[in-house]
């Protein structure tokens, strides 16, 4: 199966990556360190990457666009419905 959509949760050191196929099936759900993030995305085919708009999102968006990915930034109000736990950030 090939990755069509990636959800990327940005953080300081460890990012959470969730990859989904065209049929909606979960392919990858793992934590990746900051130093290895770009190397991970280099191995993926071109896909849509969604992430919450925050301070570092524009930087990562530019870097991922250089690799050929289609980056979509979402306002925090749109991301809130996806939160499963009692996070307050």
Steps between C-alpha positions, in 0.01 A plus 500: 500500500616851434467796731252765381451717811723574797400665826794663674488613863785743561689518829843600630695176465267214406235528228203267458439382143179328387488373139181390323447324166254605229241261646530657846698216655768588756844412368744669738453650845832572669713753682792654315781711639559847355834404344344210306178669382620619159671167431169324572306726261763449228409129496126570456337556162350844439194537721282748690642599839264660750622676814377752753612856430743602773832677537714238327237372253600747229863392521412131474249574226768665287741211556236240408398695189862488385464121508190518280226448759174700505489663844175621655501707819186491712397757763490368856119535509474241219743261669322502837226248397770236435638511856414176679640581845475796734786698346491873565755629251 
